[in-house]
Amino acid sequence: MNWMKKRKSNRSVLLPIAHCLLLIAYCLLPVAYCLLPIASVAQTTRHKIAIFTPLYLDSSFDDLNNYRYGAQFPKFINPGLEFYEGVQLALDSLSKEKVQLEAFVYDTRSAKQSLVQQLEIAGNDGAELILAYTNPEESWNISNTARLKKIPYINVNLPNDAGISGNPYFVMMNATLQTHISLIYKYIQKNYPLNPVIMFRKKGKMEDVIQSYFNDAGKNTASVALKINYVDLADSFSVNQLTSKLDSEQHTVCIAGSLDEDFGRRLAQQLASVSKSYPLTLVGMPTFDNRVHHSFL
């Protein structure tokens, strides 16, 4: 992956990579040592790890291996690349511990191989552990392969299980969506107990799950339950649809009740445009990234 050298290093990039490294190192070390029960085996046996991450190599370089974006570095490449760099650093640390590992990296945005083909190759090559940075659909496909081939699969980024259940080979590093929502509920209870609360959501199965988690939190609370007004919006909702539910004389807590980042970004932008006239606080789901956050600042 010589193309990685073309990327300029700076402090703002290295800090999140270092954070990613800590997570991956803690993940790799115990798994690696579980795979290597005795020291003598550690010296002679090389174990194989498959790494799945969105690197966008084929869209970043042309057929002559020329970088397409000049001096720019598109933001959409960052997450997968930072994960890859963190894995490299973690593997270097494991190598110093005399752990014999082979890591195979698969670009999930490859134009030459589908994820199904990559999983087939990984299985045939004898992968013993899968680490992946994915979207929900990819996670479901990887998990299914992991279950069939009995390969431990660790997802490092998703805040929900992507509908995966009954799979003993699937591990999430993040807290579950229900845990996130439980903490969000307690945060609103503590800081805005008397304020009106509105959840703006789109129609969908995951949105129904989110609403049910909020309802469950209300049923199980030892304090006074929040009175949440649920409002369904179409993807093309307008700012007028939002302001009709807001009060210019009262601070409103608005919840983005969807994991859809485009929905969350649009909601943040629309609310930001009227926040001077309608005092409000926007609370997002775990998928809110920096772009969503910055849209509201």
GIVEN-V980613 format. One line per field, one symbol per residue. phi: phi as a letter, one per 30 degrees, with the letter a starting at -180 (. if undefined). psi: psi as a letter, one per 30 degrees, with the letter a starting at -180 (. if undefined). burial: I if it has 9 or more other C-alpha atoms within 8 Angstrom, else O. Layout:
BEGIN
phi->???
psi->???
burial->???
END
This chain:
BEGIN
phi->.ddddddddaddddddddddedddddddeddddddcdbdddedcccccbcccadchddddbddcicddchddbedddeeddddedddedddddddddiddbcccccddcddcbddddddddddddiecaccbcbceddddddddddddchcebcccbdcbdhidbicdccbcdddddddeddddddddedcbdcddbbccbcdldddddedddddddddcddcdddccccbdbddcdcddddddccbdcbdccccdcadddddddddddddddcddcbdabcccdeddcddddddcd
psi->ifffffkkklefeeeeeeeeeeeeefeeeeeefefifkeeefffkklkkkkkkjfheeffkafggkkfgbfljkfffeeeeeeeeeeeeeeeeeefggkjkkkkkkjfgkffkleeeeeeeeeffhkfkkkkjlleeeeeeeeeeeeeghkkkjkffkglgggklgjfgkkkellleeeeeeeeeeeeeefhfgkkkkjkllkleeeeeeeeeeeeeeefkfakkkjkjkjkklfhllfefefffljffkkkjkkjhkfjeeeeeeeeeeeefgfffjklkkkllffkaeeeefff.
burial->OOOOOOOOOOOOOIOIIIOIIIOIIOOIIOOIIOOIOOOOIIIOOOIIIIIIIIIIIIOIIIOOOOOOOOOOOOOOIOOIIIIIIIIOIIIOIIIOOOIIIOOOOIIIIIOOOIOOOIIOOIIOOOIIIIIIIIOIOIIIIIIOIIIOOOIIIIIIIIIOIOOOOOOOIIOIOOIIIOOIIIOIIOOIIOOOOOIIIIIIIIIOOOIIOIIOIIOOIIOOOOOOOOOOOOOOIOOOOOOOOIIOOOIOOOIIIIIIIIIOIOIIIOIIIIIIOIIOOIIIOIIIIOIIOOOIIOIIO
END
